[in-house]
């Protein structure tokens, strides 16, 4: 089961993902998160993948869609707490990675 916990603080949207990001979960990202990003002109997004166990191709595509939405707003996106198993999968997305949410703040230079 996929879950997403969102927190908006100081101009940054934190999306903490847990469970398995498959086709069903990617639907949540594509049809809820992307419109929110575009509607509210959110420029900075940090994905925390600490509790994410698995991601498939549709999940990777959904992350890519949110990256495109952030780029539309001339913003930046970052992944943090990526496990070694997931790192191999998300590498091709060319999204910057950090160790934790605090270092993501420095990377985004908000």
C-alpha positions as CSV (number, residue, x, y, z in Angstrom):
1,X,0.0,0.0,0.0
2,X,1.2,3.5,-0.9
3,X,0.9,6.5,1.4
4,X,1.9,10.1,0.9
5,X,2.3,12.6,3.7
6,X,2.5,16.3,2.6
7,X,3.7,19.3,4.5
8,X,4.2,22.8,3.2
9,X,6.6,24.9,5.2
10,X,8.5,28.1,4.3
11,X,7.8,27.8,0.6
12,X,8.8,24.1,0.3
13,X,6.5,21.2,-0.2
14,X,7.7,18.1,1.6
15,X,6.3,14.8,0.3
16,X,7.1,11.9,2.5
17,X,6.4,8.6,0.6
18,X,5.9,5.2,2.2
19,X,5.0,1.7,1.0
20,X,5.2,0.7,-2.7
21,X,4.9,3.3,-5.4
22,X,3.3,1.3,-8.2
23,X,0.7,2.2,-10.8
24,X,-2.0,2.8,-8.2
25,X,0.2,5.2,-6.2
26,X,1.5,7.0,-9.2
27,X,-2.2,7.9,-9.9
28,X,-2.1,9.9,-6.7
29,X,1.0,11.7,-7.7
30,X,-0.2,12.5,-11.2
31,X,-3.8,13.4,-10.4
32,X,-3.4,15.1,-7.1
33,X,0.1,16.3,-6.5
34,X,1.0,17.7,-10.0
35,X,-2.2,19.8,-10.1
36,X,-1.5,21.2,-6.6
37,X,2.0,22.1,-7.7
38,X,0.8,23.9,-10.8
39,X,-2.2,25.6,-9.2
40,X,-0.3,27.0,-6.2
41,X,2.9,27.7,-8.2
42,X,5.0,25.6,-5.8
43,X,8.6,26.0,-6.7
44,X,10.4,23.7,-4.3
45,X,9.7,20.0,-3.7
46,X,11.5,17.6,-1.4
47,X,10.7,13.9,-1.7
48,X,11.6,11.9,1.4
49,X,11.9,8.2,0.4
50,X,13.0,6.8,3.7
51,X,9.9,4.6,4.1
52,X,9.4,3.8,0.4
53,X,10.0,0.1,-0.1
54,X,9.6,-0.2,-3.9
55,X,9.1,1.8,-7.0
56,X,8.1,0.5,-10.5
57,X,8.2,2.2,-13.9
58,X,4.9,4.0,-13.5
59,X,6.1,5.3,-10.1
60,X,9.3,6.6,-11.8
61,X,7.2,8.3,-14.5
62,X,5.1,9.9,-11.8
63,X,8.2,11.4,-10.1
64,X,9.3,12.6,-13.5
65,X,5.9,14.3,-14.0
66,X,6.3,16.2,-10.7
67,X,9.8,17.2,-11.7
68,X,8.4,18.7,-14.9
69,X,5.7,20.5,-13.0
70,X,8.3,22.0,-10.7
71,X,10.4,23.0,-13.7
72,X,7.4,24.7,-15.2
73,X,7.3,26.9,-12.0
74,X,11.1,27.5,-12.4
75,X,11.8,25.7,-9.2
76,X,13.9,22.8,-7.9
77,X,13.3,19.3,-6.8
78,X,15.3,17.0,-4.5
79,X,15.2,13.5,-3.2
80,X,16.4,12.6,0.3
81,X,16.9,9.4,2.3
82,X,17.1,7.2,-0.8
83,X,17.9,3.6,0.0
84,X,20.6,1.8,-2.0
85,X,18.0,-0.4,-3.6
86,X,15.9,2.6,-4.8
87,X,19.0,4.6,-5.7
88,X,19.6,2.3,-8.7
89,X,16.1,2.9,-10.0
90,X,15.8,6.7,-9.4
91,X,19.3,7.4,-10.8
92,X,18.0,7.8,-14.3
93,X,15.6,10.6,-13.3
94,X,18.5,13.0,-12.8
95,X,17.1,14.5,-9.6
96,X,19.5,15.7,-7.0
97,X,19.8,13.6,-3.9
98,X,20.7,14.4,-0.3
99,X,21.0,12.5,3.0
100,X,18.1,14.2,4.8
101,X,15.5,17.0,4.6
102,X,17.8,19.5,6.4
103,X,20.5,19.1,3.8
104,X,17.8,19.3,1.1
105,X,17.1,22.9,2.3
106,X,20.7,23.8,1.7
107,X,20.7,22.2,-1.7
108,X,17.6,24.1,-2.8
109,X,19.1,27.3,-1.5
110,X,15.7,28.7,-0.5
